[in-house]
Amino acid sequence: MIKRVSIISIIAIVVASLAIVAIARYQRVVQPAITRGLAAASDSGNSLPNLAADTLIPSAKATAAPEFARGNWINSDPLTLDKLRGRVVVVEFWTFGCYNCRNTLPAVKDWDTRYRDRGLTIVGVHTPETDGEYSLDNVRKEVPALGIKYPVVTDNDYQTWKAYGVEAWPTIVVLDKQGRIRWEHVGEGRYEETESVIKTLLAE
């Protein structure tokens, strides 16, 4: 009888310990991520209406792009859309630990190399997903390690993300020379179509 009670007590202690660990992990990792996601989704006061993804928007129907929120700039002095007026701008929402973002990087870097001198500016908006991606030191290390030479601005409070109505990494938004949103693509792929849009807008 005593042996049976001891075994039951041990099992109860193990189950309670596992429950405590699970609750602690939920509070430390899962709950903050849910909170950030809900905040990003619900705080839509300044966000744009849903754009037609993968569709070149006619200039007459295009919406003015929101300004970049305050952040730390890498590879550039702080930029504004007013300073970039007259240039086509690719705004890429990414984060350095995102597998899909890394797969998109070769195309984005290629556009920077090929079209920068023809009037294109790429701005990488680094909106973090994990705790380590909030660190400015980590971002400063990863940007050159990934071979990124175009301007990058941190967006730790998700203000630019929310203003553009972004919901996933990576998201690419292309602005025309007047600072209007003309194209949006979410996720990997559509590189040829996006490059075609860039060339079209450079020619306008």
C-alpha positions in Angstrom: 0.0 0.0 0.0 2.8 2.4 0.9 4.6 1.5 -2.3 1.5 2.2 -4.4 1.0 5.6 -2.6 4.7 6.5 -3.3 4.4 5.7 -7.0 1.2 7.8 -7.3 2.9 10.7 -5.5 5.9 10.5 -7.8 3.7 10.5 -10.9 1.7 13.5 -9.5 4.9 15.4 -8.9 6.2 14.7 -12.4 2.9 15.7 -14.0 2.8 18.9 -11.9 6.4 19.8 -12.9 5.7 19.3 -16.6 2.6 21.5 -16.3 4.6 24.2 -14.6 7.3 24.1 -17.3 4.6 24.2 -20.0 2.9 27.2 -18.4 6.2 29.0 -18.0 7.1 28.4 -21.7 3.6 29.6 -22.8 4.0 32.8 -20.8 7.6 33.4 -22.0 7.3 32.5 -25.7 3.8 31.9 -27.0 1.8 34.5 -25.1 4.0 37.5 -26.2 3.9 36.3 -29.8 0.1 36.1 -29.7 0.0 39.5 -28.1 2.2 41.1 -30.7 0.2 39.5 -33.5 -3.1 40.6 -32.1 -1.8 44.1 -31.6 -0.5 44.3 -35.2 -3.8 43.0 -36.5 -6.1 45.1 -34.4 -4.2 48.4 -34.5 -5.3 49.4 -38.0 -6.0 53.1 -37.4 -3.4 54.3 -39.9 -3.2 51.2 -42.1 -3.9 51.1 -45.8 -6.9 49.4 -47.3 -6.2 45.9 -48.6 -4.3 46.0 -51.8 -4.8 43.8 -54.8 -1.7 41.6 -54.5 0.3 40.8 -57.7 -1.6 43.4 -59.7 0.0 46.6 -61.1 -2.2 49.4 -59.8 -2.9 52.2 -62.3 -1.5 55.5 -61.2 -4.9 57.1 -61.0 -6.1 54.5 -58.5 -2.8 54.3 -56.5 -2.7 55.3 -52.8 0.1 57.4 -51.3 2.5 55.3 -49.3 2.8 55.9 -45.6 6.1 57.4 -44.3 8.7 55.2 -42.7 8.3 55.2 -38.9 11.3 56.2 -36.7 13.9 53.5 -36.5 17.7 52.8 -36.7 19.1 53.1 -40.2 21.8 50.8 -41.5 23.8 51.5 -44.7 22.2 54.9 -45.0 21.3 58.2 -43.3 17.6 58.3 -42.4 15.5 58.4 -45.5 12.0 59.8 -46.0 9.6 59.3 -49.0 10.0 63.0 -49.7 13.7 62.6 -50.0 13.1 59.6 -52.4 10.6 61.5 -54.6 11.6 61.0 -58.2 12.9 57.4 -57.6 11.2 54.1 -57.7 11.2 52.5 -54.2 11.0 48.9 -53.3 10.0 48.5 -49.7 10.7 45.0 -48.4 9.4 43.9 -45.0 11.7 41.1 -43.7 13.5 39.8 -40.7 17.0 38.2 -40.7 15.9 34.8 -39.2 13.1 34.3 -41.6 13.8 31.4 -44.0 11.5 32.7 -46.7 13.1 36.2 -46.4 16.6 34.7 -47.0 15.3 32.9 -50.1 14.0 36.2 -51.5 17.3 38.1 -50.8 19.2 37.1 -53.9 16.5 38.7 -56.2 16.3 41.8 -54.1 20.1 42.3 -54.0 20.2 41.7 -57.8 17.6 44.5 -58.3 19.7 46.8 -56.2 22.8 46.1 -58.2 21.1 46.4 -61.6 18.8 49.3 -61.1 20.2 51.5 -58.3 22.0 53.8 -60.8 18.8 53.9 -63.0 16.7 55.3 -60.2 15.7 52.5 -57.9 16.1 52.6 -54.1 15.4 49.5 -52.0 14.6 50.0 -48.3 14.6 46.9 -46.1 12.1 47.4 -43.2 13.4 44.9 -40.6 10.3 44.0 -38.5 11.4 41.3 -36.0 9.6 38.1 -35.3 11.7 36.5 -32.5 13.3 38.0 -29.4 16.9 37.9 -30.9 15.7 39.9 -34.0 14.8 42.9 -31.8 18.5 43.4 -31.0 20.1 46.3 -33.0 23.5 44.7 -32.6 22.2 41.4 -34.1 20.7 43.3 -37.1 23.9 45.3 -37.6 25.9 42.0 -37.8 23.4 40.2 -40.0 23.0 42.9 -42.7 26.6 42.8 -43.9 26.9 39.0 -43.3 23.9 38.6 -45.7 25.6 40.9 -48.3 22.9 43.6 -48.0 24.2 47.0 -49.2 20.9 48.8 -49.6 19.3 50.9 -46.7 17.7 49.0 -43.9 15.6 50.5 -41.1 14.5 48.8 -37.9 10.8 48.6 -37.2 10.8 47.1 -33.7 7.4 48.6 -32.7 5.7 47.4 -35.9 4.7 51.0 -36.8 5.7 50.8 -40.5 4.4 47.2 -40.7 0.9 48.3 -39.4 0.8 51.5 -41.6 1.3 49.4 -44.7 -1.1 46.7 -43.5 1.5 43.9 -43.7 0.6 40.5 -42.4 3.5 38.2 -43.4 7.3 38.0 -44.0 8.5 38.8 -46.6 6.2 41.3 -48.2 7.4 43.5 -51.1 5.8 46.8 -51.9 6.8 48.9 -55.0 6.3 52.6 -55.0 6.4 54.8 -58.1 8.3 58.1 -58.5 5.5 60.0 -56.8 5.5 57.8 -53.7 2.3 55.9 -54.6 1.9 52.2 -54.0 1.7 50.4 -57.3 2.5 46.7 -56.5 2.5 44.3 -53.6 3.7 40.7 -53.4 3.6 38.5 -50.3 6.0 35.6 -49.8 8.6 34.2 -52.1 8.4 34.1 -55.9 7.0 36.4 -58.5 10.5 37.8 -59.0 10.2 38.3 -62.8 6.8 40.0 -62.4 8.2 42.3 -59.7 11.2 43.2 -61.8 8.9 43.9 -64.7 7.0 46.3 -62.5 10.2 48.0 -61.4 11.3 48.5 -65.1 7.8 49.8 -66.0 7.8 52.4 -63.2 11.4 53.4 -63.9 10.3 54.2 -67.5 7.3 56.3 -66.4 
